[in-house]
Amino acid sequence: MFRPQLPEAPYLPTTTVTTQHQVQAPMPSAGRSLTPYVGVVAAVVVVGIVLTALLAAVAVTAVSVAVAAVVLRSLLSNANSR
């Protein structure tokens, strides 16, 4: 009941069709190849990832220092009022 059914194969004519293939010459390169730039692109991507990670680490550190300052300020102000 729930078994998948394969579609029926369409009817294909048995006559053979001959086609002529034209061989195209490869397109000449417009200059230097892009192979030397692969390393440069990879280096730029890696440097971008590292800089983004460092920026995220600095942001997390700044937030944690700000939270610690607020907590210490709260504790010191409550100690002075007692």
Protein Blocks (a to p, Z undefined) as FASTA:
>chain_A
ZZccddddddddfbdcddddddddddddfbdcfklmmmmmmmmmmmmmmmmmmmmmmmmm
mmmmmmmmmmmmmmmmmmmmZZ
